[in-house]
Amino acid sequence: MKKTYTILLMALVMLASSCYTSRTAGRSGKVPPGQAKKATGSKSAKHFAPGPQKKKH
């Protein structure tokens, strides 16, 4: 009986700890502009590049 509780507890801990996901696409600075462009499906990587953005009139 004690062994069953131990296995059940271990399975619960494993399930609870596997729910964490991280998302790094976009303007986070951790992904190169070309990779962020691919992830979002944009046609241009300008919006993901660092530095000053050109103003649109």
C-alpha positions as CSV (number, residue, x, y, z in Angstrom):
1,M,0.0,0.0,0.0
2,K,2.8,2.4,0.9
3,K,4.6,1.6,-2.4
4,T,1.4,2.5,-4.3
5,Y,1.2,5.9,-2.7
6,T,4.9,6.5,-3.4
7,I,4.5,5.7,-7.1
8,L,1.3,7.8,-7.3
9,L,3.1,10.8,-5.6
10,M,6.1,10.5,-8.0
11,A,3.8,10.4,-11.0
12,L,1.9,13.5,-9.8
13,V,5.2,15.4,-9.2
14,M,6.4,14.5,-12.7
15,L,3.2,15.6,-14.3
16,A,3.1,18.9,-12.4
17,S,6.7,19.7,-13.2
18,S,6.3,19.1,-17.0
19,C,3.7,21.8,-17.5
20,Y,6.2,24.7,-17.8
21,T,6.7,26.1,-21.2
22,S,8.7,29.2,-22.3
23,R,8.1,31.3,-25.4
24,T,11.0,33.2,-26.8
25,A,9.8,34.3,-30.2
26,G,9.2,38.0,-30.9
27,R,10.9,41.0,-29.5
28,S,12.4,39.3,-26.5
29,G,16.0,39.7,-27.7
30,K,16.8,36.1,-27.3
31,V,16.0,35.0,-30.9
32,P,17.6,36.4,-34.1
33,P,15.3,38.6,-36.2
34,G,15.1,36.1,-39.0
35,Q,14.0,33.3,-36.7
36,A,11.4,35.5,-35.0
37,K,10.1,36.4,-38.5
38,K,9.8,32.7,-39.4
39,A,8.0,31.9,-36.1
40,T,5.4,34.7,-36.6
41,G,5.0,34.2,-40.4
42,S,5.9,37.9,-41.2
43,K,7.3,38.8,-44.6
44,S,10.0,41.1,-43.2
45,A,12.4,40.8,-40.3
46,K,12.7,44.6,-39.9
47,H,10.2,44.7,-37.0
48,F,12.2,42.2,-35.0
49,A,15.6,43.9,-35.5
50,P,17.2,45.9,-32.7
51,G,17.8,49.6,-33.1
52,P,15.8,52.6,-34.2
53,Q,12.6,51.9,-36.2
54,K,11.8,53.9,-39.3
55,K,8.8,56.1,-38.9
56,K,5.8,55.4,-41.3
57,H,4.1,58.5,-42.6
